Amino acid sequence: MKIAKEFSKHALYYDSYNTIQKKVARKLIADMKSKPKNILDLGCGKGAVCNEISWKIDNFVGVDFAEAMLSSHPKSDAITCKRGNFDDTQLFEELKNEKFDYIISASALQWSVDIDKVLNSLSNFNLPISLAIFTCNTFKTLHKIANVQPLLLCSDDIKKIADRYFKVKYELVSYTLEFNSKHELFQYIKKSGVSGSRKILSYKQTRKLINEYPHNVLEFEVLFIHSV
Ligand SMILES: C[S@@+](CC[C@H](N)C(=O)[O-])C[C@H]1O[C@@H](n2cnc3c(N)ncnc32)[C@H](O)[C@@H]1O
């Protein structure tokens, strides 16, 4: 629940800070091999996935645990939002009775506390999936200089888990985001909700990190997973 608060708190800033997430959602949808009409989107946020869908849909259900995100998600006869936590198996029990033919998730599942459990639950739907998951190489240089362990799983760990439940293909994509100054870069980390609620550095350590960080660029790495 801690992370949900962080995202809600930053929902206000999210539009100006979600450049990478927008690119990720665009690529994820562009690379899908079918145009499903009944879609479940996990960690839907303000609707980046929904906004990329250009074909006619019958039923799109976006799930997110942050009310502030859901309130800005597009809604229509065919698009509904559901408040729910994908780490809670009860959510999947509730969704079992809905008709879906595809499961999508963009830039959200890296926050799962147990991605194995989530993918296991998803496999019970027996549906094709398209997922984009941020990996441990996100903020690689920053973590190295600060000497902290990445919060996120590495791509090989995610692949090992996904291979247990799905027949999928993978693509690993690196992104960089450039800032006008280091100040802007660190403001982004603070305001975009990407730090997962973690405040592990003291003020002094943060100052040292800002001084030693070599450039105005942040690195991201995303594993794209599509059913074959
Ligand atoms: C980086 S945003 C991505 C939103 C959207 N899918 C996009 O592509 O822009 C991650 C979203 O996942 C949601 N989220 C994180 N953990 C969650 C959980 N356990 N259950 C439901 N939603 C979660 C957050 O509230 C946030 O809206």
The ligand as an SDF file (V2000), in Angstrom:
LIG
                    3D

 27 29  0  0  0  0  0  0  0  0999 V2000
    4.2070    3.7080  -13.8150 C   0  0  0  0  0  0  0  0  0  0  0  0
    2.4530    3.5970  -13.6410 S   0  0  0  0  0  0  0  0  0  0  0  0
    1.9790    2.9520  -15.2400 C   0  0  0  0  0  0  0  0  0  0  0  0
    0.5490    3.3060  -15.5710 C   0  0  0  0  0  0  0  0  0  0  0  0
    0.1170    2.9330  -16.9720 C   0  0  0  0  0  0  0  0  0  0  0  0
    0.0000    1.4830  -17.1440 N   0  0  0  0  0  0  0  0  0  0  0  0
    1.0500    3.5210  -17.9910 C   0  0  0  0  0  0  0  0  0  0  0  0
    1.5490    2.7600  -18.8300 O   0  0  0  0  0  0  0  0  0  0  0  0
    1.2850    4.7410  -17.9610 O   0  0  0  0  0  0  0  0  0  0  0  0
    2.2350    2.1750  -12.5860 C   0  0  0  0  0  0  0  0  0  0  0  0
    0.8230    2.0140  -12.1040 C   0  0  0  0  0  0  0  0  0  0  0  0
    0.7140    0.7680  -11.4370 O   0  0  0  0  0  0  0  0  0  0  0  0
   -0.1140    0.9440  -10.3080 C   0  0  0  0  0  0  0  0  0  0  0  0
    0.2110   -0.1260   -9.3550 N   0  0  0  0  0  0  0  0  0  0  0  0
    1.4040   -0.3680   -8.7510 C   0  0  0  0  0  0  0  0  0  0  0  0
    1.3150   -1.4440   -7.9700 N   0  0  0  0  0  0  0  0  0  0  0  0
    0.0350   -1.9020   -8.0630 C   0  0  0  0  0  0  0  0  0  0  0  0
   -0.6740   -2.9940   -7.4760 C   0  0  0  0  0  0  0  0  0  0  0  0
   -0.0810   -3.8340   -6.6240 N   0  0  0  0  0  0  0  0  0  0  0  0
   -1.9800   -3.1830   -7.8120 N   0  0  0  0  0  0  0  0  0  0  0  0
   -2.5850   -2.3310   -8.6790 C   0  0  0  0  0  0  0  0  0  0  0  0
   -1.9700   -1.2660   -9.2580 N   0  0  0  0  0  0  0  0  0  0  0  0
   -0.6690   -1.0610   -8.9540 C   0  0  0  0  0  0  0  0  0  0  0  0
    0.2110    2.3390   -9.8040 C   0  0  0  0  0  0  0  0  0  0  0  0
   -0.8210    2.8640   -8.9930 O   0  0  0  0  0  0  0  0  0  0  0  0
    0.3750    3.1000  -11.1220 C   0  0  0  0  0  0  0  0  0  0  0  0
   -0.8260    3.6740  -11.5740 O   0  0  0  0  0  0  0  0  0  0  0  0
  1  2  1  0
  2  3  1  0
  2 10  1  0
  3  4  1  0
  4  5  1  0
  5  6  1  0
  5  7  1  0
  7  8  2  0
  7  9  1  0
 10 11  1  0
 11 12  1  0
 11 26  1  0
 12 13  1  0
 13 14  1  0
 13 24  1  0
 14 15  1  0
 14 23  1  0
 15 16  2  0
 16 17  1  0
 17 18  1  0
 17 23  2  0
 18 19  1  0
 18 20  2  0
 20 21  1  0
 21 22  2  0
 22 23  1  0
 24 25  1  0
 24 26  1  0
 26 27  1  0
M  CHG  2   2   1   9  -1
M  END
$$$$
